Amino acid sequence: MRQINMKEEYSERFDELRRNRVETSFYKYGPAKKNYASGNVNALATMERCIEQYNATGNTEYLVDAANYLMFEFMYPQHPDAHFRATASEESAGQVGMSVGEMERFQEENRED
């Protein structure tokens, strides 16, 4: 049985960097609620710009910024049907590629005894 190592599965540093940038943005741009709940700033479109910049430069700061914009969309959704509902595995959007867990199951299912 696998043992989870949260230092390899979750980044506290990422959260710290996100939080620092939210605080800086508060003073630079004003309160998130006023910017996003009002629709003055489109969080998803801005997040997409961050991903484009990351792809162009490799600067992981853009990933931190993108995560913040996703958080703002979560907090102050602009999507008309926004809601949260936990989904079962068969409803997952899925991953691009094959995970280690999927590979192991595939090998187990196709192993000749």
ABEGO torsion letter per residue (X at the ends): XBBBBAAAABBAAAAAAAAAAAAAAAAAAEBAAAAAAAGABBAAAAAAAAAAAAAAAGBAAAAAAAAAAAAAAAABBABAABBBBBBBAAABAEBBEBBAAAAAAAAAAABBX
